[in-house]
Each structure stands twice: as C-alpha cells, then as structure tokens.
Amino acid sequence: MSSSEITRRTLAGRTLSLGALTFLTGCDISDNDAVQAALARVSAWNDRVQGWLFNGHRLAPTFPDDQAVRNFRYNAFYGADRAPPLDDATYRLMLAGRIAEKRPWTVAQLHALPAESQVTRHVCVEGWSMIGKWSGTPLRTFLERIGADTTARYVGFECADGYYEGIDMATALHPQTIMAFSISDQNLPARFGYPLKIRIPTKLGFKNPKFVTTLYVTNQRPRGFWTDRGYNWFSGI
C-alpha cells in the first residue's frame, strides 16, 4: 500500500470517528454554547473532508434480486398513517433555481422517463440497514432533460410532509442516485413517498427524501431537516 493510500485511509478513519461525534449533536448532551459551537465546527470540517473523499464513480454494493426485502421497513418522524395523501390528478413536481425548463411535471410524465432498477442497501443513522429493490430514473438523466446547470454546486428538495434536504452536485450526478417511483416492482406506496422518492445508496437514509414536490438547483448549500437538528450534512461515503 502506498503512503498516499495510507494517509487517505487514516484520514477517512478519523473522519468517520468525527462523524460519529457530530451525530451526538442531535442529542441534548449539553446546553453549553461553547460545546455546541465546537461540535458544529467539527461537523463542518467533517463535511469538507467527506466531500473531498467522495468519488463520483465509485459504486455502492449491489445485490441479487432475491436478497431484496419485500416488506421494507417504514421509517419517518411520524406514523405511516400520517403520510401525505398525494394523487396522480393533482400532483406536480415543481422546478426552481438554475434550471432552463421549469414547467411542472405530472406523475404520468415522470413515469414515462427511462427507468432502471437497483438492489442496494439502505443504511439508517439509527443503526439498522435493509436491502431493497428500487426502480426509477437516474437523477442525472432528469437534470439533463430539464436543462439543469450541472456546474452548480447543489440540488435541493422540498417535500409534502414538511421535510427538506439537499445534496452536492457530484452526488446528484452519481450513476446510482435515482428518482425512485417503485419498490419491489410495485408503485411506491404512500408510506414510502408516493409518487417520488430520491434514492441515494451512497448516503445515509435521512438524505433520501420522499414525497418530493419541489426540486431546485443552486449554488447555496440547501438546508437539511436533520442537519438543522445537529446531524452531519454530507452524511455519505
């Protein structure tokens, strides 16, 4: 192993350790402003290092179809019975920011886009993981279709349940980042984000927003629902 590889691995290991520390900022470990400020600085440093280490061509592991769980676990900050009731007739995906073609997209138009499937592992910050089969359109394909400025730094999402999230452009263009319309070869049920979930196997689960109603491209880093509550913004590999 070369010295540069050793340095990179050591740095990655330290970054993961600091990442674990930043997750503590979601807990009431201290009301001391100095402690919170120190943790915020560690989290910001961690974001920069993870962004530097990210490889837009390195793929997350994939699995055979028979390893995909059929009864995928539900997880949100509210019960499944409170999932927003979106329907084909009224749903529109709104577009904003550095995008040439900002016309809204209907469910039928989204489903007509070229699609592909992936069997990948969803990793939750709570400590569990699960393999599922997701199908949909690569986000890169959609961004190119709508004339998005892919030299911009970020893509942001707003959701019908009040959630919001953002990712760096390199992650948005990653070949495994998709606009998922189905799970286990079935249209997304309401509890999993019908009609549109962003599936990013190179990120922790909370970076995969569902019930997406607005997509925007920007040079300003988007807010994140859990980042605003102390979690690391990049949260990926």
C-alpha positions in Angstrom: 0.0 0.0 0.0 1.4 3.4 -0.9 2.0 6.2 1.6 -0.7 8.3 -0.1 -3.2 5.4 0.3 -2.3 5.1 4.0 -2.8 8.8 4.5 -6.1 8.7 2.8 -7.3 5.7 4.8 -6.1 7.3 8.1 -7.9 10.5 7.2 -11.1 8.6 6.3 -11.0 6.7 9.6 -10.6 9.9 11.6 -13.4 11.5 9.6 -15.7 8.6 10.4 -14.9 8.9 14.1 -15.7 12.6 14.0 -18.8 11.8 12.1 -20.0 9.7 15.0 -19.3 12.6 17.3 -21.3 15.0 15.2 -24.3 12.7 15.4 -24.3 13.4 19.1 -25.3 16.9 18.4 -28.8 15.6 17.8 -29.0 14.8 21.5 -29.2 17.1 24.5 -25.6 16.3 25.6 -25.0 19.9 26.8 -26.6 23.3 26.8 -23.2 24.9 26.9 -22.9 27.2 23.9 -19.1 26.6 23.7 -19.7 22.8 23.4 -22.3 23.2 20.8 -20.1 25.6 18.8 -17.2 23.2 19.0 -19.3 20.3 17.7 -20.6 22.5 14.9 -17.1 23.2 13.8 -16.2 19.5 13.8 -19.3 18.8 11.8 -18.4 21.5 9.2 -14.9 20.1 9.0 -16.3 16.6 8.6 -18.5 17.8 5.7 -15.5 19.2 3.9 -13.4 16.1 4.3 -16.2 13.7 3.2 -16.9 15.9 0.1 -13.2 15.7 -0.7 -13.1 11.9 -0.3 -16.3 11.3 -2.3 -15.7 9.5 -5.7 -18.5 10.1 -8.2 -17.6 6.9 -10.0 -17.3 4.5 -7.0 -20.5 2.4 -6.7 -22.3 1.3 -3.6 -22.6 -2.5 -3.3 -25.4 -4.1 -5.3 -27.1 -7.4 -4.6 -29.2 -10.1 -6.4 -32.9 -9.6 -6.6 -33.6 -12.4 -4.2 -31.8 -10.6 -1.4 -34.2 -7.6 -1.6 -36.7 -7.5 1.3 -40.3 -7.5 0.2 -41.7 -6.0 3.4 -39.4 -3.0 3.6 -39.2 -1.2 7.0 -41.1 2.0 7.4 -39.2 4.9 9.0 -40.1 8.6 9.4 -40.6 11.2 12.2 -44.3 10.4 12.2 -46.5 7.4 11.9 -47.3 5.8 8.5 -51.0 6.8 8.9 -49.9 10.4 8.6 -48.2 10.1 5.2 -49.4 13.0 3.0 -52.1 11.8 0.5 -50.7 12.8 -2.9 -52.5 11.6 -6.0 -52.0 11.4 -9.8 -54.6 14.0 -10.6 -53.2 16.9 -8.6 -49.5 16.1 -8.0 -46.9 18.3 -9.7 -43.2 18.3 -9.3 -42.2 21.9 -9.3 -38.8 23.1 -10.5 -36.8 26.1 -9.5 -33.3 27.7 -9.5 -30.7 27.1 -12.1 -32.9 25.1 -14.5 -33.8 26.1 -18.1 -37.1 24.3 -18.4 -39.2 24.9 -15.3 -42.5 23.5 -16.3 -44.1 21.3 -13.6 -44.1 17.5 -14.2 -47.1 15.2 -13.7 -46.9 11.7 -12.4 -47.6 10.3 -15.9 -44.7 12.4 -17.4 -42.3 11.2 -14.7 -43.3 7.6 -15.2 -42.6 7.9 -18.9 -38.9 8.7 -18.3 -36.4 5.9 -18.9 -36.1 3.8 -15.8 -33.6 1.3 -14.3 -33.6 -0.8 -11.2 -31.1 -1.3 -8.4 -30.9 -3.6 -5.4 -29.0 -1.7 -2.8 -28.6 -1.4 1.0 -30.4 1.4 2.9 -28.4 2.4 5.9 -30.2 4.3 8.7 -28.4 6.5 11.2 -30.4 4.7 13.9 -28.2 1.6 13.4 -30.2 -0.6 11.1 -29.9 -1.4 7.4 -32.0 -3.2 4.9 -31.7 -4.3 1.2 -34.4 -3.2 -1.2 -35.1 -3.1 -4.9 -35.8 0.4 -6.2 -36.7 1.5 -9.7 -36.8 4.8 -11.3 -34.9 7.4 -13.4 -31.3 8.4 -12.8 -31.4 11.9 -11.4 -28.6 12.8 -13.8 -30.9 11.9 -16.7 -33.7 14.1 -15.4 -31.3 17.0 -14.7 -30.1 16.9 -18.2 -33.6 16.6 -19.6 -34.7 19.8 -17.8 -31.6 21.8 -18.7 -30.2 22.0 -15.2 -26.9 23.8 -14.6 -24.8 20.8 -13.6 -21.9 23.1 -12.9 -23.9 24.4 -9.9 -22.9 23.1 -6.5 -26.1 21.6 -5.1 -29.6 20.1 -5.7 -32.3 20.7 -3.1 -35.6 19.1 -2.4 -38.8 20.1 -0.6 -41.4 17.6 0.4 -45.1 17.4 1.0 -44.6 16.3 4.6 -42.6 19.4 5.5 -39.2 17.6 5.1 -36.4 19.2 3.2 -33.0 18.1 2.1 -30.1 18.8 -0.2 -27.1 17.1 -1.8 -24.0 18.1 -3.6 -24.0 18.0 -7.4 -21.4 15.2 -7.5 -23.9 13.0 -5.6 -26.8 14.2 -7.7 -24.9 13.1 -10.9 -23.7 9.7 -9.3 -25.0 6.8 -11.5 -26.8 5.2 -8.6 -28.7 8.3 -7.5 -32.3 7.8 -8.8 -35.7 9.3 -8.7 -37.5 6.2 -7.4 -41.0 5.6 -8.5 -41.3 2.0 -7.3 -40.1 -0.5 -4.7 -40.1 -4.3 -5.1 -41.5 -3.8 -8.7 -44.6 -2.0 -7.3 -45.5 1.7 -7.4 -44.3 3.4 -4.3 -47.0 3.1 -1.6 -47.8 6.2 0.3 -45.7 5.3 3.3 -42.6 5.2 1.2 -43.1 8.5 -0.5 -45.5 8.2 -3.4 -45.1 9.3 -6.1 -41.4 10.3 -5.8 -38.5 9.4 -3.5 -34.9 10.2 -4.1 -32.9 7.1 -3.6 -29.2 7.6 -2.9 -27.3 4.4 -1.8 -24.1 6.4 -1.2 -25.8 8.4 1.6 -27.4 7.7 5.0 -31.1 7.1 4.9 -32.2 10.6 6.1 -30.5 12.0 2.9 -33.1 10.1 0.8 -36.1 12.4 0.8 -39.6 11.2 -0.1 -42.9 12.9 -1.1 -40.7 15.3 -3.1 -42.8 18.2 -4.5 -40.0 20.7 -5.5 -36.5 20.2 -6.9 -34.2 23.1 -7.3 -30.6 23.7 -8.4 -28.5 26.2 -6.6 -25.0 27.4 -5.6 -26.2 28.0 -2.0 -26.0 24.9 0.2 -29.6 23.7 0.9 -30.8 23.2 4.4 -31.4 19.7 5.7 -34.2 18.7 8.1 -31.9 16.7 10.4 -28.9 18.9 9.7 -30.8 21.7 11.3 -31.2 19.5 14.3 -27.5 18.8 14.6 -26.7 16.0 12.1 -23.8 16.0 9.6 -24.9 17.5 6.2 -22.8 15.4 3.8 -23.6 12.0 5.6 -22.2 9.8 2.9 -19.3 7.8 1.5 
